[in-house]
Amino acid sequence: MDVSVLEHIRTQAVVVARSTKSEDEGRSLLEKALKDHPQLASESLVWFNAVMRGISKEQIFRWISQGFTILLNGVPYRTFGHLWQFLERLDEDSDNVLVLEDLLKMDEEELAKLWEMPK
């Protein structure tokens, strides 16, 4: 499976979970979309649970080591090329962009507040 397709599926699962306020909806989307790829489904569920559980410095380090550079609406993204050029191309309405390296400067309490899912 193409990496960009997998990242899109994962992103959509998080978006669905956050918009419906139901992690089960996000998990269900992952399971259905990846039913023919059991290994990817398993890895994606672990990734999804980590994203939905919250953000910690340990998680940020993992994302950075996996090549992710930003969080866009709470979802890790890889930016290819120059980071600031990528950020400039984002829609002006995309104000929920966090640079992972900047998050490492925050303490755990500040990170937890950033990550709270609306009730």
N, CA, C and O atoms as a Tinker XYZ file with bonds, in Angstrom:
   476  protein
     1  N      0.858000   -1.182000    0.000000    73     2
     2  CA     0.000000    0.000000    0.000000    64     1     3
     3  C      0.896000    1.235000    0.000000    63     2     4     5
     4  O      1.914000    1.280000    0.692000    81     3
     5  N      0.510000    2.211000   -0.770000    73     3     6
     6  CA     1.236000    3.467000   -0.856000    64     5     7
     7  C      1.205000    4.185000    0.499000    63     6     8     9
     8  O      0.167000    4.236000    1.158000    81     7
     9  N      2.341000    4.732000    0.901000    73     7    10
    10  CA     2.455000    5.406000    2.196000    64     9    11
    11  C      1.485000    6.579000    2.302000    63    10    12    13
    12  O      0.887000    6.796000    3.356000    81    11
    13  N      1.326000    7.328000    1.229000    73    11    14
    14  CA     0.427000    8.487000    1.284000    64    13    15
    15  C     -1.023000    8.050000    1.480000    63    14    16    17
    16  O     -1.792000    8.749000    2.140000    81    15
    17  N     -1.406000    6.903000    0.916000    73    15    18
    18  CA    -2.761000    6.380000    1.106000    64    17    19
    19  C     -2.941000    5.954000    2.565000    63    18    20    21
    20  O     -3.965000    6.243000    3.184000    81    19
    21  N     -1.942000    5.270000    3.102000    73    19    22
    22  CA    -2.003000    4.839000    4.500000    64    21    23
    23  C     -2.104000    6.052000    5.430000    63    22    24    25
    24  O     -2.917000    6.057000    6.354000    81    23
    25  N     -1.292000    7.069000    5.192000    73    23    26
    26  CA    -1.349000    8.269000    6.027000    64    25    27
    27  C     -2.708000    8.952000    5.917000    63    26    28    29
    28  O     -3.220000    9.476000    6.907000    81    27
    29  N     -3.294000    8.950000    4.723000    73    27    30
    30  CA    -4.620000    9.548000    4.542000    64    29    31
    31  C     -5.670000    8.774000    5.351000    63    30    32    33
    32  O     -6.517000    9.378000    6.010000    81    31
    33  N     -5.614000    7.457000    5.299000    73    31    34
    34  CA    -6.567000    6.627000    6.049000    64    33    35
    35  C     -6.423000    6.893000    7.545000    63    34    36    37
    36  O     -7.416000    7.071000    8.251000    81    35
    37  N     -5.186000    6.918000    8.017000    73    35    38
    38  CA    -4.946000    7.179000    9.440000    64    37    39
    39  C     -5.459000    8.566000    9.838000    63    38    40    41
    40  O     -6.103000    8.733000   10.874000    81    39
    41  N     -5.165000    9.535000    9.011000    73    39    42
    42  CA    -5.611000   10.907000    9.288000    64    41    43
    43  C     -7.127000   10.969000    9.361000    63    42    44    45
    44  O     -7.685000   11.596000   10.262000    81    43
    45  N     -7.785000   10.328000    8.426000    73    43    46
    46  CA    -9.243000   10.340000    8.413000    64    45    47
    47  C     -9.812000    9.669000    9.660000    63    46    48    49
    48  O    -10.836000   10.107000   10.184000    81    47
    49  N     -9.166000    8.621000   10.135000    73    47    50
    50  CA    -9.629000    7.944000   11.352000    64    49    51
    51  C     -9.585000    8.897000   12.546000    63    50    52    53
    52  O    -10.515000    8.923000   13.353000    81    51
    53  N     -8.519000    9.674000   12.662000    73    51    54
    54  CA    -8.408000   10.635000   13.760000    64    53    55
    55  C     -9.443000   11.737000   13.608000    63    54    56    57
    56  O    -10.087000   12.127000   14.582000    81    55
    57  N     -9.605000   12.242000   12.386000    73    55    58
    58  CA   -10.589000   13.300000   12.132000    64    57    59
    59  C    -11.990000   12.813000   12.489000    63    58    60    61
    60  O    -12.749000   13.533000   13.138000    81    59
    61  N    -12.335000   11.608000   12.075000    73    59    62
    62  CA   -13.652000   11.038000   12.381000    64    61    63
    63  C    -13.820000   10.889000   13.894000    63    62    64    65
    64  O    -14.858000   11.256000   14.446000    81    63
    65  N    -12.815000   10.358000   14.552000    73    63    66
    66  CA   -12.906000   10.160000   16.007000    64    65    67
    67  C    -13.096000   11.485000   16.732000    63    66    68    69
    68  O    -13.897000   11.583000   17.662000    81    67
    69  N    -12.365000   12.493000   16.309000    73    67    70
    70  CA   -12.476000   13.787000   16.978000    64    69    71
    71  C    -13.790000   14.496000   16.635000    63    70    72    73
    72  O    -14.398000   15.121000   17.505000    81    71
    73  N    -14.225000   14.405000   15.402000    73    71    74
    74  CA   -15.452000   15.117000   15.013000    64    73    75
    75  C    -16.702000   14.450000   15.580000    63    74    76    77
    76  O    -17.684000   15.128000   15.880000    81    75
    77  N    -16.672000   13.127000   15.729000    73    75    78
    78  CA   -17.829000   12.413000   16.291000    64    77    79
    79  C    -17.690000   12.213000   17.793000    63    78    80    81
    80  O    -18.616000   11.748000   18.458000    81    79
    81  N    -16.514000   12.572000   18.322000    73    79    82
    82  CA   -16.200000   12.358000   19.741000    64    81    83
    83  C    -16.315000   10.875000   20.112000    63    82    84    85
    84  O    -16.715000   10.519000   21.220000    81    83
    85  N    -15.952000   10.028000   19.148000    73    83    86
    86  CA   -16.042000    8.584000   19.358000    64    85    87
    87  C    -14.805000    7.901000   18.772000    63    86    88    89
    88  O    -14.647000    7.806000   17.555000    81    87
    89  N    -13.934000    7.428000   19.664000    73    87    90
    90  CA   -12.754000    6.710000   19.194000    64    89    91
    91  C    -13.139000    5.421000   18.476000    63    90    92    93
    92  O    -12.425000    4.973000   17.578000    81    91
    93  N    -14.260000    4.825000   18.866000    73    91    94
    94  CA   -14.706000    3.595000   18.203000    64    93    95
    95  C    -14.971000    3.822000   16.723000    63    94    96    97
    96  O    -14.698000    2.947000   15.902000    81    95
    97  N    -15.502000    4.991000   16.377000    73    95    98
    98  CA   -15.747000    5.307000   14.964000    64    97    99
    99  C    -14.431000    5.347000   14.188000    63    98   100   101
   100  O    -14.346000    4.840000   13.069000    81    99
   101  N    -13.409000    5.952000   14.787000    73    99   102
   102  CA   -12.095000    6.012000   14.145000    64   101   103
   103  C    -11.473000    4.637000   13.979000    63   102   104   105
   104  O    -10.932000    4.315000   12.922000    81   103
   105  N    -11.552000    3.830000   15.028000    73   103   106
   106  CA   -11.022000    2.461000   14.952000    64   105   107
   107  C    -11.740000    1.656000   13.873000    63   106   108   109
   108  O    -11.119000    0.921000   13.105000    81   107
   109  N    -13.054000    1.810000   13.832000    73   107   110
   110  CA   -13.852000    1.088000   12.843000    64   109   111
   111  C    -13.435000    1.466000   11.420000    63   110   112   113
   112  O    -13.324000    0.606000   10.547000    81   111
   113  N    -13.209000    2.745000   11.204000    73   111   114
   114  CA   -12.770000    3.201000    9.883000    64   113   115
   115  C    -11.447000    2.538000    9.512000    63   114   116   117
   116  O    -11.284000    2.052000    8.393000    81   115
   117  N    -10.504000    2.519000   10.450000    73   115   118
   118  CA    -9.206000    1.882000   10.182000    64   117   119
   119  C     -9.371000    0.400000    9.860000    63   118   120   121
   120  O     -8.800000   -0.101000    8.891000    81   119
   121  N    -10.149000   -0.289000   10.672000    73   119   122
   122  CA   -10.320000   -1.723000   10.481000    64   121   123
   123  C    -10.952000   -2.037000    9.129000    63   122   124   125
   124  O    -10.529000   -2.971000    8.449000    81   123
   125  N    -11.957000   -1.265000    8.738000    73   123   126
   126  CA   -12.615000   -1.501000    7.449000    64   125   127
   127  C    -11.699000   -1.169000    6.283000    63   126   128   129
   128  O    -11.615000   -1.929000    5.318000    81   127
   129  N    -11.010000   -0.031000    6.371000    73   127   130
   130  CA   -10.166000    0.406000    5.258000    64   129   131
   131  C     -8.947000   -0.501000    5.063000    63   130   132   133
   132  O     -8.440000   -0.640000    3.950000    81   131
   133  N     -8.489000   -1.111000    6.144000    73   131   134
   134  CA    -7.266000   -1.923000    6.067000    64   133   135
   135  C     -7.525000   -3.410000    6.277000    63   134   136   137
   136  O     -6.613000   -4.152000    6.643000    81   135
   137  N     -8.765000   -3.853000    6.047000    73   135   138
   138  CA    -9.116000   -5.258000    6.307000    64   137   139
   139  C     -8.292000   -6.239000    5.468000    63   138   140   141
   140  O     -8.078000   -7.376000    5.889000    81   139
   141  N     -7.832000   -5.820000    4.303000    73   139   142
   142  CA    -7.029000   -6.701000    3.452000    64   141   143
   143  C     -5.532000   -6.616000    3.764000    63   142   144   145
   144  O     -4.719000   -7.271000    3.112000    81   143
   145  N     -5.178000   -5.815000    4.751000    73   143   146
   146  CA    -3.774000   -5.614000    5.135000    64   145   147
   147  C     -3.655000   -5.746000    6.655000    63   146   148   149
   148  O     -3.498000   -4.743000    7.350000    81   147
   149  N     -3.728000   -6.979000    7.177000    73   147   150
   150  CA    -3.785000   -7.171000    8.633000    64   149   151
   151  C     -2.599000   -6.570000    9.399000    63   150   152   153
   152  O     -2.780000   -6.034000   10.493000    81   151
   153  N     -1.396000   -6.654000    8.836000    73   151   154
   154  CA    -0.230000   -6.087000    9.533000    64   153   155
   155  C     -0.355000   -4.562000    9.617000    63   154   156   157
   156  O     -0.113000   -3.978000   10.673000    81   155
   157  N     -0.728000   -3.923000    8.516000    73   155   158
   158  CA    -0.908000   -2.467000    8.520000    64   157   159
   159  C     -2.056000   -2.057000    9.433000    63   158   160   161
   160  O     -1.988000   -1.023000   10.097000    81   159
   161  N     -3.108000   -2.867000    9.464000    73   159   162
   162  CA    -4.244000   -2.571000   10.339000    64   161   163
   163  C     -3.797000   -2.601000   11.792000    63   162   164   165
   164  O     -4.147000   -1.714000   12.570000    81   163
   165  N     -3.027000   -3.618000   12.160000    73   163   166
   166  CA    -2.543000   -3.741000   13.525000    64   165   167
   167  C     -1.640000   -2.562000   13.907000    63   166   168   169
   168  O     -1.806000   -1.967000   14.972000    81   167
   169  N     -0.690000   -2.232000   13.034000    73   167   170
   170  CA     0.217000   -1.107000   13.293000    64   169   171
   171  C     -0.562000    0.211000   13.349000    63   170   172   173
   172  O     -0.259000    1.084000   14.162000    81   171
   173  N     -1.547000    0.343000   12.495000    73   171   174
   174  CA    -2.327000    1.579000   12.450000    64   173   175
   175  C     -3.188000    1.746000   13.699000    63   174   176   177
   176  O     -3.385000    2.866000   14.170000    81   175
   177  N     -3.696000    0.651000   14.232000    73   175   178
   178  CA    -4.468000    0.733000   15.477000    64   177   179
   179  C     -3.582000    1.142000   16.645000    63   178   180   181
   180  O     -4.012000    1.904000   17.510000    81   179
   181  N     -2.361000    0.649000   16.681000    73   179   182
   182  CA    -1.420000    1.063000   17.724000    64   181   183
   183  C     -1.134000    2.556000   17.578000    63   182   184   185
   184  O     -1.142000    3.293000   18.564000    81   183
   185  N     -0.884000    2.993000   16.358000    73   183   186
   186  CA    -0.631000    4.411000   16.079000    64   185   187
   187  C     -1.845000    5.253000   16.490000    63   186   188   189
   188  O     -1.696000    6.277000   17.157000    81   187
   189  N     -3.040000    4.821000   16.090000    73   187   190
   190  CA    -4.271000    5.543000   16.399000    64   189   191
   191  C     -4.459000    5.683000   17.909000    63   190   192   193
   192  O     -4.784000    6.764000   18.401000    81   191
   193  N     -4.257000    4.605000   18.629000    73   191   194
   194  CA    -4.416000    4.649000   20.085000    64   193   195
   195  C     -3.429000    5.611000   20.720000    63   194   196   197
   196  O     -3.777000    6.322000   21.663000    81   195
   197  N     -2.207000    5.643000   20.219000    73   195   198
   198  CA    -1.205000    6.571000   20.746000    64   197   199
   199  C     -1.621000    8.015000   20.480000    63   198   200   201
   200  O     -1.489000    8.876000   21.350000    81   199
   201  N     -2.119000    8.269000   19.286000    73   199   202
   202  CA    -2.555000    9.632000   18.939000    64   201   203
   203  C     -3.739000   10.039000   19.810000    63   202   204   205
   204  O     -3.779000   11.161000   20.313000    81   203
   205  N     -4.692000    9.146000   19.989000    73   203   206
   206  CA    -5.900000    9.490000   20.735000    64   205   207
   207  C     -5.653000    9.553000   22.238000    63   206   208   209
   208  O     -6.348000   10.283000   22.944000    81   207
   209  N     -4.685000    8.806000   22.734000    73   207   210
   210  CA    -4.364000    8.812000   24.161000    64   209   211
   211  C     -3.821000   10.159000   24.600000    63   210   212   213
   212  O     -4.051000   10.598000   25.727000    81   211
   213  N     -3.126000   10.786000   23.732000    73   211   214
   214  CA    -2.551000   12.070000   24.087000    64   213   215
   215  C     -1.130000   12.166000   23.629000    63   214   216   217
   216  O     -0.571000   11.255000   23.018000    81   215
   217  N     -0.576000   13.280000   23.940000    73   215   218
   218  CA     0.755000   13.569000   23.463000    64   217   219
   219  C      1.699000   13.674000   24.653000    63   218   220   221
   220  O      1.394000   14.302000   25.667000    81   219
   221  N      2.822000   13.055000   24.500000    73   219   222
   222  CA     3.862000   13.147000   25.518000    64   221   223
   223  C      5.170000   13.435000   24.785000    63   222   224   225
   224  O      5.262000   13.300000   23.565000    81   223
   225  N      6.157000   13.826000   25.544000    73   223   226
   226  CA     7.453000   14.075000   24.903000    64   225   227
   227  C      7.994000   12.803000   24.263000    63   226   228   229
   228  O      8.639000   12.852000   23.215000    81   227
   229  N      7.730000   11.668000   24.896000    73   227   230
   230  CA     8.163000   10.393000   24.324000    64   229   231
   231  C      7.505000   10.172000   22.956000    63   230   232   233
   232  O      8.162000    9.743000   22.007000    81   231
   233  N      6.199000   10.468000   22.862000    73   231   234
   234  CA     5.494000   10.316000   21.591000    64   233   235
   235  C      6.033000   11.295000   20.554000    63   234   236   237
   236  O      6.193000   10.938000   19.386000    81   235
   237  N      6.311000   12.513000   20.970000    73   235   238
   238  CA     6.861000   13.510000   20.044000    64   237   239
   239  C      8.198000   13.030000   19.491000    63   238   240   241
   240  O      8.441000   13.126000   18.288000    81   239
   241  N      9.068000   12.511000   20.361000    73   239   242
   242  CA    10.357000   11.975000   19.907000    64   241   243
   243  C     10.142000   10.850000   18.894000    63   242   244   245
   244  O     10.843000   10.781000   17.885000    81   243
   245  N      9.173000    9.967000   19.161000    73   243   246
   246  CA     8.887000    8.862000   18.225000    64   245   247
   247  C      8.450000    9.413000   16.871000    63   246   248   249
   248  O      8.932000    8.970000   15.829000    81   247
   249  N      7.529000   10.389000   16.893000    73   247   250
   250  CA     7.065000   10.952000   15.622000    64   249   251
   251  C      8.210000   11.601000   14.859000    63   250   252   253
   252  O      8.334000   11.423000   13.647000    81   251
   253  N      9.040000   12.346000   15.559000    73   251   254
   254  CA    10.177000   12.990000   14.893000    64   253   255
   255  C     11.099000   11.929000   14.301000    63   254   256   257
   256  O     11.563000   12.085000   13.171000    81   255
   257  N     11.374000   10.862000   15.031000    73   255   258
   258  CA    12.249000    9.798000   14.529000    64   257   259
   259  C     11.622000    9.061000   13.344000    63   258   260   261
   260  O     12.333000    8.460000   12.538000    81   259
   261  N     10.290000    9.106000   13.236000    73   259   262
   262  CA     9.600000    8.475000   12.106000    64   261   263
   263  C      9.463000    9.431000   10.923000    63   262   264   265
   264  O      8.878000    9.074000    9.900000    81   263
   265  N      9.999000   10.639000   11.059000    73   263   266
   266  CA     9.996000   11.579000    9.946000    64   265   267
   267  C      8.880000   12.601000    9.960000    63   266   268   269
   268  O      8.778000   13.409000    9.037000    81   267
   269  N      8.035000   12.589000   10.992000    73   267   270
   270  CA     6.973000   13.581000   11.077000    64   269   271
   271  C      7.572000   14.896000   11.572000    63   270   272   273
   272  O      8.511000   14.897000   12.368000    81   271
   273  N      7.023000   16.017000   11.094000    73   271   274
   274  CA     7.573000   17.323000   11.470000    64   273   275
   275  C      6.547000   18.241000   12.115000    63   274   276   277
   276  O      6.907000   19.114000   12.903000    81   275
   277  N      5.266000   18.052000   11.787000    73   275   278
   278  CA     4.230000   18.933000   12.341000    64   277   279
   279  C      3.021000   18.123000   12.772000    63   278   280   281
   280  O      2.847000   16.969000   12.382000    81   279
   281  N      2.188000   18.762000   13.591000    73   279   282
   282  CA     0.843000   18.273000   13.853000    64   281   283
   283  C     -0.091000   19.258000   13.185000    63   282   284   285
   284  O     -0.022000   20.458000   13.452000    81   283
   285  N     -0.954000   18.772000   12.329000    73   283   286
   286  CA    -1.953000   19.596000   11.662000    64   285   287
   287  C     -3.312000   19.100000   12.126000    63   286   288   289
   288  O     -3.716000   17.984000   11.800000    81   287
   289  N     -4.016000   19.927000   12.887000    73   287   290
   290  CA    -5.286000   19.538000   13.481000    64   289   291
   291  C     -5.150000   18.263000   14.313000    63   290   292   293
   292  O     -6.034000   17.406000   14.309000    81   291
   293  N     -4.031000   18.154000   15.023000    73   291   294
   294  CA    -3.810000   17.033000   15.919000    64   293   295
   295  C     -3.308000   15.764000   15.268000    63   294   296   297
   296  O     -3.201000   14.732000   15.931000    81   295
   297  N     -2.997000   15.817000   13.977000    73   295   298
   298  CA    -2.547000   14.635000   13.249000    64   297   299
   299  C     -1.111000   14.858000   12.790000    63   298   300   301
   300  O     -0.817000   15.890000   12.187000    81   299
   301  N     -0.204000   13.908000   13.063000    73   299   302
   302  CA     1.181000   14.074000   12.619000    64   301   303
   303  C      1.299000   14.011000   11.096000    63   302   304   305
   304  O      0.671000   13.177000   10.444000    81   303
   305  N      2.113000   14.905000   10.545000    73   303   306
   306  CA     2.361000   14.966000    9.098000    64   305   307
   307  C      3.845000   15.058000    8.836000    63   306   308   309
   308  O      4.605000   15.628000    9.619000    81   307
   309  N      4.240000   14.484000    7.718000    73   307   310
   310  CA     5.605000   14.668000    7.223000    64   309   311
   311  C      5.573000   15.839000    6.256000    63   310   312   313
   312  O      4.663000   15.956000    5.435000    81   311
   313  N      6.556000   16.687000    6.359000    73   311   314
   314  CA     6.669000   17.770000    5.391000    64   313   315
   315  C      7.906000   17.485000    4.560000    63   314   316   317
   316  O      8.989000   17.260000    5.099000    81   315
   317  N      7.745000   17.496000    3.282000    73   315   318
   318  CA     8.859000   17.214000    2.384000    64   317   319
   319  C      9.371000   18.540000    1.856000    63   318   320   321
   320  O      8.588000   19.402000    1.458000    81   319
   321  N     10.674000   18.701000    1.854000    73   319   322
   322  CA    11.248000   19.977000    1.447000    64   321   323
   323  C     11.407000   20.886000    2.655000    63   322   324   325
   324  O     11.518000   20.419000    3.788000    81   323
   325  N     11.416000   22.145000    2.408000    73   323   326
   326  CA    11.642000   23.139000    3.447000    64   325   327
   327  C     10.375000   23.334000    4.278000    63   326   328   329
   328  O      9.308000   23.612000    3.730000    81   327
   329  N     10.490000   23.189000    5.593000    73   327   330
   330  CA     9.338000   23.258000    6.493000    64   329   331
   331  C      8.580000   24.572000    6.355000    63   330   332   333
   332  O      7.354000   24.570000    6.249000    81   331
   333  N      9.291000   25.684000    6.356000    73   331   334
   334  CA     8.611000   26.985000    6.342000    64   333   335
   335  C      7.906000   27.227000    5.013000    63   334   336   337
   336  O      6.862000   27.878000    4.985000    81   335
   337  N      8.455000   26.716000    3.911000    73   335   338
   338  CA     7.753000   26.833000    2.623000    64   337   339
   339  C      6.461000   26.021000    2.663000    63   338   340   341
   340  O      5.432000   26.459000    2.150000    81   339
   341  N      6.518000   24.854000    3.265000    73   339   342
   342  CA     5.314000   24.034000    3.407000    64   341   343
   343  C      4.258000   24.776000    4.219000    63   342   344   345
   344  O      3.090000   24.828000    3.835000    81   343
   345  N      4.678000   25.346000    5.337000    73   343   346
   346  CA     3.737000   26.053000    6.208000    64   345   347
   347  C      3.130000   27.260000    5.500000    63   346   348   349
   348  O      1.955000   27.565000    5.708000    81   347
   349  N      3.899000   27.943000    4.678000    73   347   350
   350  CA     3.382000   29.092000    3.945000    64   349   351
   351  C      2.318000   28.686000    2.936000    63   350   352   353
   352  O      1.426000   29.474000    2.624000    81   351
   353  N      2.407000   27.445000    2.416000    73   351   354
   354  CA     1.436000   26.979000    1.417000    64   353   355
   355  C      0.110000   26.558000    2.034000    63   354   356   357
   356  O     -0.888000   26.419000    1.326000    81   355
   357  N      0.091000   26.354000    3.345000    73   355   358
   358  CA    -1.154000   25.946000    3.996000    64   357   359
   359  C     -2.195000   27.051000    3.886000    63   358   360   361
   360  O     -1.868000   28.236000    3.837000    81   359
   361  N     -3.418000   26.645000    3.850000    73   359   362
   362  CA    -4.537000   27.576000    3.842000    64   361   363
   363  C     -4.460000   28.459000    5.077000    63   362   364   365
   364  O     -4.073000   27.997000    6.151000    81   363
   365  N     -4.823000   29.713000    4.930000    73   363   366
   366  CA    -4.780000   30.634000    6.057000    64   365   367
   367  C     -5.674000   30.178000    7.206000    63   366   368   369
   368  O     -5.454000   30.576000    8.350000    81   367
   369  N     -6.668000   29.360000    6.924000    73   367   370
   370  CA    -7.557000   28.857000    7.967000    64   369   371
   371  C     -6.925000   27.718000    8.766000    63   370   372   373
   372  O     -7.483000   27.287000    9.775000    81   371
   373  N     -5.781000   27.234000    8.327000    73   371   374
   374  CA    -5.094000   26.139000    9.014000    64   373   375
   375  C     -4.275000   26.698000   10.168000    63   374   376   377
   376  O     -3.045000   26.701000   10.133000    81   375
   377  N     -4.971000   27.165000   11.179000    73   375   378
   378  CA    -4.264000   27.769000   12.301000    64   377   379
   379  C     -3.904000   26.756000   13.378000    63   378   380   381
   380  O     -3.265000   27.107000   14.370000    81   379
   381  N     -4.301000   25.523000   13.195000    73   379   382
   382  CA    -4.012000   24.501000   14.189000    64   381   383
   383  C     -2.818000   23.664000   13.745000    63   382   384   385
   384  O     -2.916000   22.448000   13.580000    81   383
   385  N     -1.683000   24.349000   13.555000    73   383   386
   386  CA    -0.449000   23.699000   13.131000    64   385   387
   387  C      0.584000   23.869000   14.235000    63   386   388   389
   388  O      0.851000   24.981000   14.692000    81   387
   389  N      1.157000   22.751000   14.653000    73   387   390
   390  CA     2.178000   22.774000   15.695000    64   389   391
   391  C      3.430000   22.084000   15.167000    63   390   392   393
   392  O      3.353000   20.985000   14.618000    81   391
   393  N      4.567000   22.720000   15.330000    73   391   394
   394  CA     5.841000   22.137000   14.920000    64   393   395
   395  C      6.307000   21.222000   16.057000    63   394   396   397
   396  O      6.420000   21.652000   17.205000    81   395
   397  N      6.572000   19.964000   15.726000    73   395   398
   398  CA     6.902000   18.980000   16.757000    64   397   399
   399  C      8.106000   19.391000   17.598000    63   398   400   401
   400  O      8.097000   19.223000   18.818000    81   399
   401  N      9.135000   19.925000   16.961000    73   399   402
   402  CA    10.319000   20.328000   17.726000    64   401   403
   403  C      9.981000   21.423000   18.736000    63   402   404   405
   404  O     10.574000   21.471000   19.813000    81   403
   405  N      9.036000   22.302000   18.402000    73   403   406
   406  CA     8.626000   23.344000   19.341000    64   405   407
   407  C      7.897000   22.750000   20.549000    63   406   408   409
   408  O      7.990000   23.273000   21.659000    81   407
   409  N      7.173000   21.653000   20.320000    73   407   410
   410  CA     6.439000   21.023000   21.415000    64   409   411
   411  C      7.370000   20.424000   22.468000    63   410   412   413
   412  O      6.992000   20.283000   23.631000    81   411
   413  N      8.583000   20.074000   22.054000    73   411   414
   414  CA     9.535000   19.508000   23.007000    64   413   415
   415  C      9.927000   20.523000   24.080000    63   414   416   417
   416  O     10.424000   20.144000   25.140000    81   415
   417  N      9.710000   21.791000   23.813000    73   415   418
   418  CA    10.053000   22.849000   24.771000    64   417   419
   419  C      8.987000   23.021000   25.847000    63   418   420   421
   420  O      9.219000   23.710000   26.840000    81   419
   421  N      7.833000   22.410000   25.664000    73   419   422
   422  CA     6.728000   22.534000   26.623000    64   421   423
   423  C      6.850000   21.466000   27.702000    63   422   424   425
   424  O      7.458000   20.417000   27.488000    81   423
   425  N      6.259000   21.748000   28.869000    73   423   426
   426  CA     6.226000   20.709000   29.894000    64   425   427
   427  C      5.006000   19.818000   29.649000    63   426   428   429
   428  O      4.133000   20.149000   28.846000    81   427
   429  N      4.959000   18.686000   30.351000    73   427   430
   430  CA     3.906000   17.689000   30.130000    64   429   431
   431  C      2.500000   18.249000   30.370000    63   430   432   433
   432  O      1.558000   17.882000   29.669000    81   431
   433  N      2.362000   19.127000   31.350000    73   431   434
   434  CA     1.054000   19.717000   31.647000    64   433   435
   435  C      0.560000   20.579000   30.481000    63   434   436   437
   436  O     -0.614000   20.521000   30.116000    81   435
   437  N      1.456000   21.372000   29.905000    73   435   438
   438  CA     1.081000   22.193000   28.750000    64   437   439
   439  C      0.693000   21.312000   27.565000    63   438   440   441
   440  O     -0.259000   21.614000   26.845000    81   439
   441  N      1.428000   20.235000   27.369000    73   439   442
   442  CA     1.108000   19.310000   26.277000    64   441   443
   443  C     -0.260000   18.679000   26.474000    63   442   444   445
   444  O     -1.031000   18.554000   25.523000    81   443
   445  N     -0.565000   18.283000   27.702000    73   443   446
   446  CA    -1.862000   17.664000   27.985000    64   445   447
   447  C     -2.999000   18.626000   27.669000    63   446   448   449
   448  O     -4.020000   18.214000   27.119000    81   447
   449  N     -2.839000   19.902000   28.009000    73   447   450
   450  CA    -3.883000   20.880000   27.722000    64   449   451
   451  C     -4.091000   21.064000   26.223000    63   450   452   453
   452  O     -5.218000   21.248000   25.764000    81   451
   453  N     -3.008000   21.014000   25.471000    73   451   454
   454  CA    -3.117000   21.128000   24.012000    64   453   455
   455  C     -3.922000   19.994000   23.404000    63   454   456   457
   456  O     -4.617000   20.169000   22.404000    81   455
   457  N     -3.816000   18.843000   24.019000    73   455   458
   458  CA    -4.333000   17.621000   23.417000    64   457   459
   459  C     -5.746000   17.265000   23.848000    63   458   460   461
   460  O     -6.324000   16.318000   23.314000    81   459
   461  N     -6.313000   17.984000   24.785000    73   459   462
   462  CA    -7.639000   17.617000   25.292000    64   461   463
   463  C     -8.648000   17.589000   24.161000    63   462   464   465
   464  O     -8.757000   18.528000   23.372000    81   463
   465  N     -9.387000   16.482000   24.102000    73   463   466
   466  CA   -10.422000   16.345000   23.092000    64   465   467
   467  C    -11.672000   17.033000   23.618000    63   466   468   469
   468  O    -12.067000   16.807000   24.761000    81   467
   469  N    -12.303000   17.876000   22.790000    73   467   470
   470  CA   -13.523000   18.558000   23.252000    64   469   471
   471  C    -14.578000   17.556000   23.695000    63   470   472   473
   472  O    -14.758000   16.510000   23.072000    81   471
   473  N    -15.264000   17.884000   24.764000    73   471   474
   474  CA   -16.323000   17.000000   25.288000    64   473   475
   475  C    -17.614000   17.220000   24.545000    63   474   476
   476  O    -18.616000   16.570000   24.842000    81   475
